[in-house]
Amino acid sequence: MTNDTNTNTTNNKRKADTMTNMDTSADGVYNVAFMTSGGLAPCLSSSIAQLIGYWVAALQDGKIKGVKFFCYLDGYKGILQGDSFIVPEETWKECDKLNYLGGSPIGNSRVKLTNIKDCIARGLCKEGEDPLEVAAQQLIKDQINVLHTIGGDDTNTQAAVLSKYILDQHGGKVVVVGMPKTIDNDVYPIVQTFGADTAAQQGAIFFENVVSESTANPRMLILHEVMGRDSGYLTSATAKAYRERLSKQAFVPGFSTSKESRDVHAIWIPELPLDIEKEGQRLSKVMDKYGCVNVFFGEGSGVHEIVAEMEKRGEEVPRDAFGHVALAKINPGAYFAKHLAQQVNAEKTLVQKSGYFGRSAAANEFDRNLIGKCAEVGVASAIEGVSGCMGQDEDKEGTPIRAIEFERIKGGKPFNIEEPWFQTILKEIGQA
């Protein structure tokens, strides 16, 4: 009885201390932290810029009494290792420049706090430690009131788990306001994720140059691999953007290179069933007519077939910390190149990936505007003490921008192949 009493007293004191340390927002003073995580997208830098801008505006408008900005380096790795810096007040005005910078100004990493084994193996915490507890103690130590997580569904749902853990185990409250970063645009129930539009436009620019390789060799097969694990949105949107650019390109009649030879001849995405034998027969005619074939395919296309072949051979399927198939290691491009080249009798095959080119760009005007609207509402939500992932909620009438409940956030949303513009493309290229 004595031991239980002492334990309860200690736990209650710890919770009381935590509440005292973390609830400075009750006085209108906020310690706001930023963290970017997962793969890059054309929105990370802009999100930090605009969030800082709206927090400073709230201070100037008298909505809060004070604010301090913490930046954790390299995502959850920085929280686990206490690696952060405070943004000096004299540079707050300079932060707007981040709107026009690609990548992350504070670094990314892929860390899953609930994957204890992986965190220990990578040296992010010690044997016997719980990553959630280590992260919680760091946020408590830094007296963080608001955590802005800028990442995909995994990043934001992990933040929600951490926030709940701090509340349940320490009695403290950290408001988590996520910003939905992913060029895949595959997060439920968000209409449009940050960076997807920019990545599509950049992928179109990328292929606008690469397609000229179709003139470098007779019977050239060009496979344009576009990022997108479960969703064909980016592949389809990139094809759309490229064809819009192609329509404005002038050509001279009588020469072998033409709008038709440089067009997209096939779009393969996870949502569409792929009969590679049938497609090979169709594209063989394209090759005979134009001397080249240009295929846009999502990196998630054909994954089930490749994994099935690997498992049949008894090979281990490589996966990341979140259990996702490591697409770079199973190489869908090589799989398609091998099977399709024979079908169309290609003399040379070129596989080009636009993913890193597109995702590392600075946010375009469309994405900056979307980020700005979400940042404005996100800061207001944080001040009100409401956690959630910012975005246009497609389940609500009018798709309002709001802090969407984390339990509703989920990845793997498929692209709607019934979109009229997509069906039009398929018909125009002879795939439908």
C-alpha positions as CSV (number, residue, x, y, z in Angstrom):
1,M,0.0,0.0,0.0
2,T,2.8,2.4,0.9
3,N,4.5,1.8,-2.5
4,D,1.3,2.3,-4.4
5,T,0.6,5.5,-2.6
6,N,4.1,6.8,-3.3
7,T,3.8,5.9,-6.9
8,N,0.5,7.6,-7.3
9,T,1.8,10.7,-5.5
10,T,4.9,10.8,-7.9
11,N,2.7,10.4,-11.0
12,N,0.3,13.1,-9.8
13,K,3.2,15.5,-9.1
14,R,4.7,14.7,-12.5
15,K,1.4,15.5,-14.2
16,A,1.0,18.7,-12.2
17,D,4.5,19.8,-13.1
18,T,3.9,19.0,-16.8
19,M,0.7,21.0,-16.8
20,T,2.5,23.9,-15.2
21,N,5.4,23.7,-17.7
22,M,3.3,23.2,-20.9
23,D,0.2,25.3,-20.4
24,T,1.9,28.7,-20.7
25,S,-0.6,29.3,-23.5
26,A,-3.1,30.0,-20.8
27,D,-1.3,33.3,-20.4
28,G,-1.3,34.0,-24.1
29,V,2.3,33.1,-24.6
30,Y,3.1,30.2,-27.0
31,N,6.0,28.0,-27.6
32,V,5.4,26.8,-31.2
33,A,7.4,24.0,-32.7
34,F,7.9,23.0,-36.4
35,M,8.8,19.6,-37.8
36,T,9.0,18.3,-41.4
37,S,9.0,14.6,-42.0
38,G,8.8,12.0,-44.7
39,G,9.8,12.5,-48.3
40,L,10.2,16.0,-49.8
41,A,7.4,17.9,-51.4
42,P,7.1,21.4,-52.8
43,C,5.5,22.9,-49.7
44,L,7.7,22.3,-46.7
45,S,9.6,25.6,-46.8
46,S,6.5,27.5,-47.7
47,S,4.4,25.9,-44.9
48,I,7.0,27.1,-42.3
49,A,7.1,30.6,-43.8
50,Q,3.4,31.0,-43.8
51,L,2.8,29.5,-40.4
52,I,5.4,31.9,-38.9
53,G,3.8,34.7,-40.8
54,Y,0.3,34.1,-39.3
55,W,1.6,33.5,-35.8
56,V,3.4,36.9,-36.0
57,A,0.3,38.5,-37.3
58,A,-1.7,37.1,-34.4
59,L,0.9,38.6,-32.0
60,Q,0.7,42.0,-33.8
61,D,-3.1,41.9,-33.7
62,G,-3.1,41.2,-29.9
63,K,-4.6,37.7,-30.2
64,I,-1.6,36.3,-28.3
65,K,0.8,37.9,-25.9
66,G,4.0,36.3,-27.0
67,V,5.5,33.5,-29.2
68,K,8.7,31.6,-29.6
69,F,9.5,29.4,-32.6
70,F,11.3,26.1,-32.2
71,C,12.5,24.1,-35.2
72,Y,13.3,20.4,-34.7
73,L,15.9,19.2,-37.1
74,D,15.4,16.2,-39.3
75,G,11.8,15.4,-38.3
76,Y,11.1,13.1,-35.4
77,K,14.8,12.3,-35.2
78,G,15.3,15.8,-34.0
79,I,12.6,15.5,-31.3
80,L,14.1,12.1,-30.1
81,Q,17.6,13.6,-29.9
82,G,16.7,17.0,-28.7
83,D,18.2,18.6,-31.8
84,S,16.5,22.0,-32.4
85,F,17.1,25.7,-32.7
86,I,15.0,28.8,-31.9
87,V,14.2,31.2,-34.7
88,P,15.6,34.6,-33.7
89,E,13.0,37.4,-33.6
90,E,15.1,39.6,-35.8
91,T,14.8,37.0,-38.6
92,W,11.0,36.6,-38.5
93,K,10.5,39.1,-41.3
94,E,13.0,37.2,-43.4
95,C,11.1,34.0,-43.2
96,D,8.8,34.9,-46.1
97,K,11.7,34.1,-48.4
98,L,11.2,30.4,-47.6
99,N,8.1,30.5,-49.8
100,Y,10.4,30.4,-52.8
101,L,12.7,27.7,-51.6
102,G,12.5,24.0,-52.4
103,G,13.2,21.2,-49.9
104,S,13.0,21.6,-46.2
105,P,14.9,24.3,-44.3
106,I,15.0,22.1,-41.2
107,G,15.5,18.6,-42.7
108,N,13.4,15.5,-43.0
109,S,13.6,11.9,-41.9
110,R,11.4,8.8,-41.9
111,V,10.8,7.7,-38.3
112,K,7.9,5.9,-36.8
113,L,7.7,6.5,-33.0
114,T,5.7,3.4,-32.4
115,N,8.2,1.2,-34.2
116,I,10.5,0.8,-31.1
117,K,12.7,-1.8,-32.7
118,D,13.5,0.4,-35.7
119,C,14.2,3.5,-33.5
120,I,16.6,1.5,-31.3
121,A,18.4,-0.1,-34.3
122,R,19.0,3.4,-35.8
123,G,20.3,4.8,-32.5
124,L,17.5,7.2,-32.0
125,C,16.8,5.9,-28.5
126,K,18.4,3.4,-26.1
127,E,17.5,-0.2,-25.5
128,G,14.6,-0.3,-23.1
129,E,13.4,3.2,-23.9
130,D,10.0,3.9,-25.4
131,P,10.4,6.5,-28.3
132,L,7.0,8.0,-27.4
133,E,8.2,8.7,-23.9
134,V,11.6,10.1,-25.1
135,A,9.7,12.4,-27.5
136,A,7.2,13.4,-24.8
137,Q,10.0,14.3,-22.4
138,Q,11.7,16.5,-25.0
139,L,8.5,18.4,-25.8
140,I,7.9,18.8,-22.0
141,K,11.4,20.0,-21.5
142,D,11.0,22.6,-24.3
143,Q,7.6,23.5,-22.9
144,I,6.0,23.2,-26.3
145,N,2.3,24.2,-26.5
146,V,1.8,23.8,-30.3
147,L,3.5,21.3,-32.6
148,H,3.1,21.9,-36.4
149,T,3.8,18.7,-38.2
150,I,4.4,19.1,-41.9
151,G,4.2,15.7,-43.6
152,G,2.0,13.0,-45.0
153,D,-0.6,10.8,-43.3
154,D,2.0,8.8,-41.4
155,T,3.7,12.0,-40.0
156,N,0.4,13.5,-38.8
157,T,-1.1,10.4,-37.3
158,Q,2.1,9.8,-35.4
159,A,1.9,13.3,-34.0
160,A,-1.7,12.6,-32.9
161,V,-0.5,9.5,-31.1
162,L,2.3,11.5,-29.4
163,S,-0.1,14.3,-28.3
164,K,-2.5,11.7,-26.8
165,Y,0.4,10.0,-25.0
166,I,1.5,13.3,-23.4
167,L,-2.1,13.9,-22.3
168,D,-2.7,10.4,-20.9
169,Q,0.7,9.8,-19.4
170,H,1.8,13.3,-18.3
171,G,-1.4,15.3,-18.0
172,G,-0.1,17.9,-20.4
173,K,-1.6,19.2,-23.6
174,V,0.2,19.8,-26.8
175,V,-2.0,21.1,-29.6
176,V,-1.0,19.4,-32.9
177,V,-1.8,21.2,-36.1
178,G,-0.7,19.2,-39.1
179,M,-0.1,20.4,-42.7
180,P,-0.8,17.7,-45.3
181,K,2.3,17.3,-47.4
182,T,2.3,14.7,-50.2
183,I,2.7,14.9,-53.9
184,D,0.7,11.8,-54.2
185,N,-2.5,13.6,-53.2
186,D,-3.8,10.4,-51.6
187,V,-4.9,11.4,-48.1
188,Y,-8.5,10.9,-46.9
189,P,-10.6,13.1,-46.5
190,I,-8.5,16.0,-48.0
191,V,-9.4,17.4,-51.4
192,Q,-5.9,18.5,-52.4
193,T,-2.6,17.9,-50.5
194,F,0.2,20.4,-50.5
195,G,2.8,20.1,-53.3
196,A,0.9,17.8,-55.6
197,D,0.0,20.5,-58.2
198,T,3.6,21.8,-58.2
199,A,5.0,18.3,-58.6
200,A,2.8,17.7,-61.6
201,Q,3.8,20.9,-63.3
202,Q,7.5,20.2,-62.7
203,G,7.1,16.6,-64.0
204,A,5.7,18.0,-67.2
205,I,8.7,20.3,-67.6
206,F,11.0,17.3,-66.9
207,F,9.4,15.2,-69.6
208,E,9.3,18.1,-72.1
209,N,13.1,17.8,-72.3
210,V,13.4,14.0,-71.9
211,V,11.0,13.3,-74.7
212,S,13.5,14.7,-77.2
213,E,15.5,11.5,-76.5
214,S,12.9,9.9,-78.8
215,T,14.8,11.4,-81.7
216,A,18.2,10.0,-80.5
217,N,17.6,6.4,-81.7
218,P,15.1,4.5,-84.0
219,R,12.3,2.6,-82.2
220,M,12.8,4.3,-78.9
221,L,10.8,3.3,-75.9
222,I,10.7,6.0,-73.1
223,L,9.2,5.0,-69.8
224,H,8.5,8.0,-67.6
225,E,8.2,6.8,-64.0
226,V,6.2,9.2,-61.7
227,M,5.9,9.0,-57.9
228,G,2.7,7.6,-56.4
229,R,2.6,4.5,-54.3
230,D,-1.1,3.9,-54.2
231,S,-2.6,6.7,-56.2
232,G,-2.3,7.5,-59.9
233,Y,-3.2,11.2,-59.3
234,L,0.3,12.5,-59.9
235,T,1.0,10.4,-63.0
236,S,-2.3,11.5,-64.5
237,A,-2.0,15.1,-63.5
238,T,1.6,15.2,-64.9
239,A,0.4,13.7,-68.2
240,K,-2.4,16.4,-68.3
241,A,0.1,19.2,-67.6
242,Y,2.5,17.9,-70.1
243,R,-0.1,17.6,-72.9
244,E,-1.2,21.1,-72.1
245,R,2.4,22.3,-72.6
246,L,2.7,20.2,-75.8
247,S,-0.4,21.7,-77.3
248,K,1.3,25.1,-77.2
249,Q,4.5,23.8,-78.9
250,A,4.9,24.8,-82.6
251,F,6.0,22.1,-85.1
252,V,7.1,22.2,-88.8
253,P,5.2,19.9,-91.1
254,G,7.2,17.3,-93.0
255,F,9.7,16.6,-90.2
256,S,9.8,13.3,-88.3
257,T,9.3,14.8,-84.9
258,S,5.8,16.0,-84.3
259,K,3.1,16.6,-81.7
260,E,2.0,13.0,-82.2
261,S,5.4,11.5,-81.7
262,R,6.0,13.5,-78.6
263,D,2.6,12.8,-77.1
264,V,1.8,10.6,-74.2
265,H,0.9,7.2,-75.7
266,A,0.0,5.3,-72.5
267,I,-0.8,6.1,-68.8
268,W,-0.5,3.2,-66.4
269,I,-1.6,3.8,-62.8
270,P,-2.5,1.5,-59.9
271,E,-6.3,2.2,-60.3
272,L,-6.4,0.9,-63.8
273,P,-6.1,-2.8,-64.6
274,L,-3.1,-3.5,-66.7
275,D,-3.0,-6.1,-69.4
276,I,0.6,-5.7,-70.6
277,E,0.2,-8.1,-73.4
278,K,-2.8,-6.2,-74.8
279,E,-1.1,-2.8,-74.2
280,G,2.0,-4.2,-76.0
281,Q,-0.1,-5.0,-79.1
282,R,-1.6,-1.5,-79.1
283,L,1.7,0.3,-78.5
284,S,3.5,-1.8,-81.1
285,K,1.3,-0.1,-83.8
286,V,2.3,3.3,-82.3
287,M,6.0,2.3,-82.5
288,D,5.6,1.3,-86.1
289,K,3.9,4.6,-87.0
290,Y,6.0,7.1,-85.1
291,G,9.2,5.3,-84.3
292,C,8.8,5.8,-80.6
293,V,6.5,5.1,-77.6
294,N,6.1,7.3,-74.6
295,V,4.6,5.7,-71.4
296,F,3.8,7.5,-68.2
297,F,3.5,5.1,-65.3
298,G,3.0,5.5,-61.6
299,E,5.7,3.8,-59.4
300,G,3.0,1.8,-57.7
301,S,1.8,0.3,-60.9
302,G,2.6,-3.4,-61.2
303,V,3.9,-3.7,-57.6
304,H,1.5,-6.5,-56.7
305,E,2.7,-8.5,-59.7
306,I,6.4,-7.8,-58.9
307,V,6.0,-8.7,-55.2
308,A,4.1,-11.9,-56.1
309,E,7.0,-12.9,-58.4
310,M,9.6,-12.2,-55.7
311,E,7.7,-14.2,-53.1
312,K,7.2,-17.0,-55.5
313,R,11.0,-17.1,-55.9
314,G,11.4,-17.1,-52.1
315,E,13.0,-13.6,-52.1
316,E,12.6,-11.2,-49.2
317,V,10.5,-8.1,-50.2
318,P,12.2,-4.9,-48.9
319,R,10.1,-2.7,-46.8
320,D,10.6,0.6,-44.9
321,A,9.9,1.5,-41.2
322,F,6.2,1.9,-41.9
323,G,5.9,-1.5,-43.6
324,H,5.6,-0.1,-47.1
325,V,7.2,-1.9,-50.0
326,A,10.5,-0.1,-50.8
327,L,9.7,0.8,-54.4
328,A,13.2,1.9,-55.3
329,K,14.5,-1.5,-54.5
330,I,12.0,-3.6,-56.4
331,N,12.3,-1.3,-59.4
332,P,9.0,-1.3,-61.3
333,G,10.7,0.6,-64.2
334,A,13.1,-2.3,-64.9
335,Y,10.1,-4.7,-64.8
336,F,8.1,-2.7,-67.4
337,A,11.2,-2.1,-69.5
338,K,11.9,-5.8,-69.8
339,H,8.4,-6.8,-70.6
340,L,7.3,-4.0,-72.9
341,A,10.5,-3.6,-74.9
342,Q,10.0,-7.0,-76.3
343,Q,6.4,-6.4,-77.1
344,V,7.0,-3.3,-79.2
345,N,10.4,-4.4,-80.6
346,A,12.2,-1.4,-79.2
347,E,15.8,-0.9,-80.2
348,K,16.5,1.2,-77.2
349,T,14.7,1.7,-73.9
350,L,15.0,4.6,-71.6
351,V,13.6,4.8,-68.0
352,Q,13.5,8.3,-66.6
353,K,12.2,9.2,-63.1
354,S,10.9,12.7,-62.5
355,G,10.1,12.2,-58.9
356,Y,13.1,13.8,-57.3
357,F,13.1,16.7,-59.8
358,G,9.4,17.4,-59.1
359,R,9.3,17.0,-55.3
360,S,12.3,19.1,-54.6
361,A,10.9,22.2,-56.3
362,A,9.7,25.3,-54.6
363,A,5.9,25.6,-54.2
364,N,4.1,27.2,-57.2
365,E,1.5,29.9,-56.9
366,F,-1.4,27.4,-56.6
367,D,0.2,25.6,-53.7
368,R,1.4,28.8,-52.0
369,N,-2.2,30.0,-52.0
370,L,-3.5,26.7,-50.7
371,I,-0.8,26.6,-48.0
372,G,-1.5,30.2,-47.0
373,K,-5.3,29.6,-46.5
374,C,-4.6,26.5,-44.4
375,A,-1.9,28.2,-42.4
376,E,-4.2,31.1,-41.5
377,V,-7.0,28.7,-40.3
378,G,-4.4,26.4,-38.7
379,V,-3.0,29.2,-36.5
380,A,-6.4,30.2,-35.4
381,S,-7.3,26.6,-34.6
382,A,-4.1,26.3,-32.5
383,I,-4.9,29.4,-30.5
384,E,-8.4,27.9,-29.9
385,G,-6.7,24.7,-28.7
386,V,-8.1,22.5,-31.5
387,S,-5.8,19.8,-32.9
388,G,-6.2,18.4,-36.4
389,C,-4.7,18.2,-39.9
390,M,-5.4,21.2,-42.0
391,G,-7.1,20.8,-45.4
392,Q,-10.3,21.0,-47.5
393,D,-12.6,18.5,-45.8
394,E,-14.3,16.7,-48.7
395,D,-16.8,15.0,-46.3
396,K,-18.2,18.4,-45.3
397,E,-20.6,20.5,-47.4
398,G,-18.6,23.1,-49.4
399,T,-15.3,21.3,-48.6
400,P,-14.3,24.0,-46.0
401,I,-10.7,24.4,-44.8
402,R,-10.6,23.2,-41.2
403,A,-8.6,21.2,-38.6
404,I,-9.7,17.7,-39.7
405,E,-9.8,15.2,-36.8
406,F,-6.7,13.0,-36.9
407,E,-8.7,9.8,-36.5
408,R,-10.2,10.5,-40.0
409,I,-6.8,11.1,-41.6
410,K,-5.7,8.1,-43.7
411,G,-3.4,7.5,-46.6
412,G,-4.0,5.4,-49.7
413,K,-6.9,7.3,-51.2
414,P,-7.1,6.2,-54.9
415,F,-7.3,8.6,-57.8
416,N,-10.8,9.0,-59.3
417,I,-10.4,7.5,-62.8
418,E,-13.9,8.7,-63.7
419,E,-12.6,12.4,-63.7
420,P,-13.9,13.7,-67.1
421,W,-10.5,15.2,-68.0
422,F,-8.8,11.9,-67.4
423,Q,-11.3,9.9,-69.4
424,T,-10.8,12.5,-72.2
425,I,-7.1,11.9,-72.2
426,L,-7.5,8.1,-72.3
427,K,-9.7,8.4,-75.3
428,E,-7.5,10.9,-77.1
429,I,-4.4,8.6,-76.8
430,G,-6.3,5.5,-77.8
431,Q,-6.2,3.8,-74.4
432,A,-9.9,3.7,-73.9
